[in-house]
Amino acid sequence: MQVPLPAAQAAPLGHLETIEGYVAAYHYAALTNLFCQIYLPSIEQVEDNDVVKAIIDASYRDFYMLDTWLGALDPKEIQANPHSHLYQETRDVWRDWIKDWTTFSKANQQTD
């Protein structure tokens, strides 16, 4: 899933539905990245064109693009969202665990 850059959005910045959609996408990009890391077989068994590698990298890019976009909002706009707790949890608890393939594979090689 590729999320368009904020400048390309048709809805105004403060539009509640747009923020709600971005909060959900932010949360699920984090979940996707984390689940792929957890269920990945040994990194030595992963081929260069492995779909899990592509998903990890895509979810990493999407997560950090959304993190930047949501971080630029007025916090009151996010708090007005009924799913603001998902944003807070994702940002405060999971953010440091989101990795791209290169970072993930290097970290796993160091622990072996």
Secondary structure, DSSP 8 states (H G I E B T S, - for coil): -----GGG-SS-TT-HHHHHHHHHHHHHHHHHHHHHHHH---GGG--TT-HHHHHHHHHHHHHHHHHHHHHTS-HHHHHTSTTHHHHHHIIIIIGGG---HHHHHHHHHHH-
